[in-house]
């Protein structure tokens, strides 16, 4: 992931990181990334990792390795050393250690421990300072009251931990926002953070935010944006629709349209992030 994000940061676009929990969601991301010639990150949270089982990632790794576009395989929101080790042993090329709910110095110490371990085997590390909000339809975790990232802590945190990327809190939340709720990203805060950040920045909770704000965040300098709920919602809504209309249960007839529905969302996100046709930059 370090290499993916350094290029994105240099050229002013963001790489989409999609939580692909099982084979159909994974196919949607990979096939759309290839169609659009866009780099992408396949990621899962620890709960999703355990659901899919580590054997699933043998297939994921082989499919990505044989692709014409660059991918990273990333653990999202790992909280413990055990979760980090499980992902590394399954062949993940990147991990996130999320100590954002810990006191600052404990977050630094945990992150430093993971960096020392992961870098020994060529695995990139994402850390986080500040906290992400959460809606009740998300399994990625979060808090009710966001703690915004402090620009003055960014350089200190990166220098003490050695992370390759930094997730920041500027007002996003995991999950789909309820009807009538209008999120507001703190873009001026993002500018302050970007001005001092020595590593690429990551925006969690990228689903369901206004497109103009996400596009502006990319222009300011976010290099990785996490998407989970948006394309999963499109996928499962189509599954429900097809079953309700046809009563069918043949996988190809039910899941095929759902994959296509997910692809439409993925394509829209890649266009928004500016990553379409950027795979050639990695050759």
C-alpha positions in Angstrom: 0.0 0.0 0.0 2.9 2.3 0.7 3.8 2.4 -3.0 0.2 2.8 -4.1 -0.4 5.8 -1.9 2.9 7.5 -2.6 2.1 7.7 -6.3 -1.5 8.8 -5.6 -0.2 11.5 -3.3 2.3 12.7 -5.9 -0.2 12.9 -8.7 -3.2 14.3 -6.8 -5.7 11.4 -6.7 -7.1 9.0 -4.1 -7.0 5.2 -4.3 -10.3 3.6 -3.3 -10.2 1.0 -0.5 -13.2 -1.3 -0.7 -14.3 -3.6 2.1 -14.9 -6.8 0.1 -16.1 -9.4 2.5 -16.8 -12.3 0.1 -16.2 -13.4 -3.5 -19.0 -11.5 -5.2 -18.1 -8.2 -3.6 -14.4 -8.9 -4.3 -15.2 -9.7 -8.0 -17.1 -6.4 -8.3 -14.1 -4.4 -7.1 -11.4 -6.2 -9.1 -13.4 -6.4 -12.4 -14.3 -2.7 -12.2 -10.8 -1.7 -11.3 -9.5 -3.6 -14.4 -12.2 -2.1 -16.6 -11.3 1.4 -15.5 -7.6 0.8 -15.3 -7.6 2.0 -11.8 -5.5 1.0 -8.8 -7.5 -0.2 -5.8 -7.2 -1.6 -2.3 -9.1 -4.7 -1.2 -9.6 -4.5 2.6 -11.6 -6.2 5.4 -12.1 -5.5 9.0 -11.1 -8.2 11.5 -14.7 -9.4 11.7 -15.0 -9.7 8.0 -11.6 -11.5 7.9 -12.8 -14.1 10.3 -16.1 -14.5 8.4 -14.3 -15.1 5.1 -11.6 -17.3 6.7 -7.9 -16.9 5.9 -8.1 -19.6 3.1 -10.3 -17.2 1.1 -7.4 -14.9 0.8 -5.3 -17.5 -1.1 -7.8 -16.9 -4.0 -7.8 -13.1 -3.4 -4.0 -12.9 -3.5 -3.7 -15.0 -6.6 -6.4 -13.0 -8.5 -4.9 -9.7 -7.6 -1.3 -10.9 -8.4 -2.4 -11.9 -11.9 -4.3 -8.6 -12.6 -3.1 -5.9 -15.0 -3.7 -3.2 -12.4 -2.0 -2.8 -9.0 -3.8 -3.9 -5.8 -3.0 -3.9 -2.1 -4.6 -6.3 0.4 -5.2 -4.5 3.6 -6.6 -5.2 7.1 -8.9 -2.4 8.1 -9.1 -1.4 11.8 -7.0 -4.1 13.4 -7.1 -3.5 17.1 -4.7 -6.1 18.5 -1.3 -7.7 17.7 -3.1 -11.0 17.2 -5.4 -9.6 14.5 -2.4 -8.0 12.8 -0.4 -11.2 12.8 -3.3 -13.2 11.4 -3.6 -10.9 8.4 0.2 -10.9 7.8 0.2 -14.7 7.9 -2.7 -14.7 5.4 -0.6 -12.8 3.0 -1.9 -9.3 3.5 0.4 -6.6 2.1 -0.8 -3.9 4.5 -2.4 -3.5 7.9 -4.0 -0.8 9.9 -3.5 -0.8 13.7 -6.2 1.3 15.2 -5.2 2.6 18.6 -7.3 5.8 18.3 -9.4 5.1 21.4 -6.3 4.7 23.5 -4.5 7.5 25.3 -2.1 9.2 22.8 1.2 7.6 24.1 -0.4 4.2 24.3 -1.5 4.6 20.7 2.0 5.5 19.7 3.5 2.6 21.5 1.1 0.0 20.0 1.6 1.5 16.5 5.4 1.5 16.9 5.3 -2.2 17.9 3.2 -3.1 14.8 5.4 -1.0 12.5 8.6 -2.8 13.7 7.0 -6.2 13.1 5.3 -5.4 9.8 8.2 -3.6 8.2 10.4 -6.7 8.8 8.3 -8.6 6.3 7.6 -5.8 3.9 4.1 -5.0 5.0 2.8 -1.4 5.1 1.2 0.1 8.2 -1.6 2.6 8.6 -2.2 4.3 11.9 -4.9 6.7 13.1 -5.2 9.7 15.4 -8.6 11.2 16.1 -11.7 9.1 16.0 -14.3 8.2 13.3 -18.0 8.4 14.0 -20.3 5.4 13.6 -23.8 4.7 12.4 -25.8 1.7 13.6 -25.6 0.0 10.2 -21.8 -0.4 10.3 -19.5 -3.1 11.5 -16.3 -1.1 11.3 -16.7 0.5 14.7 -16.4 4.2 15.7 -17.6 6.6 18.4 -20.7 8.7 18.9 -18.7 11.9 19.4 -15.9 12.5 16.9 -12.5 13.6 18.2 -10.9 15.6 15.4 -7.3 15.1 14.5 -5.0 17.8 15.8 -2.5 19.0 13.2 0.1 19.6 15.9 0.1 15.9 16.7 0.5 14.6 13.2 4.3 15.1 12.7 5.0 13.8 16.2 2.9 10.7 15.7 4.4 9.8 12.4 8.0 10.4 13.5 7.5 8.3 16.7 5.7 5.4 15.0 7.1 5.2 11.5 3.7 4.6 9.9 3.4 4.6 6.1 -0.1 6.3 6.0 -2.2 8.1 8.5 -6.0 8.0 9.0 -7.4 11.3 10.2 -10.7 12.4 11.6 -12.3 15.4 9.9 -16.0 14.6 10.5 -16.8 11.3 8.7 -18.6 8.3 10.1 -18.7 4.6 9.3 -22.0 3.4 7.8 -25.0 5.0 5.9 -26.2 8.3 7.3 -29.8 8.3 8.4 -32.3 10.2 6.2 -32.1 13.9 6.8 -28.6 13.8 8.3 -26.2 16.0 6.4 -22.5 15.4 7.3 -20.1 18.2 7.0 -16.4 17.5 6.5 -14.0 19.9 8.1 -12.0 20.7 4.9 -10.1 23.7 6.4 -8.8 21.3 9.1 -7.8 18.9 6.3 -5.8 21.6 4.7 -4.0 22.3 8.0 -3.2 18.6 8.4 -2.1 18.2 4.8 0.3 21.1 5.2 2.3 19.3 7.8 1.7 15.6 7.1 4.9 13.7 6.2 2.9 10.6 4.9 -0.2 10.0 2.7 -3.5 10.7 4.4 -6.5 8.3 4.7 -10.2 9.2 5.0 -12.4 6.6 6.7 -16.1 6.5 6.5 -16.1 7.7 2.9 -19.6 6.2 2.1 -22.6 8.4 1.8 -20.8 11.8 2.0 -21.6 14.6 -0.4 -19.6 14.1 -3.7 -18.4 17.6 -3.8 -16.8 17.4 -0.4 -15.1 14.1 -1.2 -13.8 15.5 -4.5 -12.5 18.5 -2.7 -10.8 16.3 -0.1 -9.0 14.5 -2.9 -7.9 17.8 -4.4 -6.6 18.9 -1.0 -4.6 15.7 -0.6 -6.3 12.6 0.7 -4.6 9.6 -0.9 -6.9 6.7 0.3 -10.6 6.7 0.8 -12.4 3.8 2.5 -15.7 2.6 1.0 -17.8 -0.1 2.5 -21.5 0.6 3.0 -22.3 2.3 -0.3 -21.4 -0.6 -2.6 -22.6 -3.3 -0.2 -26.0 -1.5 0.1 -26.3 -1.5 -3.7 -25.3 -5.2 -3.9 -27.8 -6.4 -1.2 -30.6 -4.2 -2.4 -30.4 -5.8 -5.8 -30.3 -9.3 -4.3 -33.5 -8.5 -2.4 -35.1 -7.0 -5.5 -34.3 -9.9 -7.7 -35.5 -12.5 -5.2 -38.7 -10.5 -4.6 -39.4 -10.2 -8.3 -38.5 -13.7 -9.4 -38.5 -15.9 -6.4 -35.4 -17.4 -7.9 -32.4 -18.8 -6.0 -30.0 -19.7 -8.9 -26.8 -17.8 -7.8 -25.9 -16.6 -11.3 -29.4 -15.1 -11.8 -29.6 -13.5 -8.3 -26.0 -12.5 -7.7 -25.0 -11.5 -11.2 -27.3 -8.4 -11.2 -26.1 -7.6 -7.7 -22.5 -7.6 -8.8 -23.4 -5.2 -11.6 -25.2 -2.9 -9.2 -22.1 -2.9 -6.9 -19.9 -2.1 -9.9 -21.9 1.0 -10.7 -21.2 2.4 -7.3 -17.5 1.4 -7.5 -17.1 3.1 -10.9 -18.7 6.3 -9.6 -16.3 6.3 -6.6 -13.3 5.7 -8.8 -14.3 8.6 -11.0 -14.9 10.8 -8.0 -11.5 9.9 -6.5 -9.7 10.6 -9.8 -8.1 7.1 -10.0 -9.5 6.1 -13.4 -6.7 5.3 -15.9 -4.1 5.9 -13.2 -2.8 2.3 -13.1 -0.4 3.2 -15.9 1.5 5.4 -13.4 2.7 2.3 -11.7 4.3 0.6 -14.7 
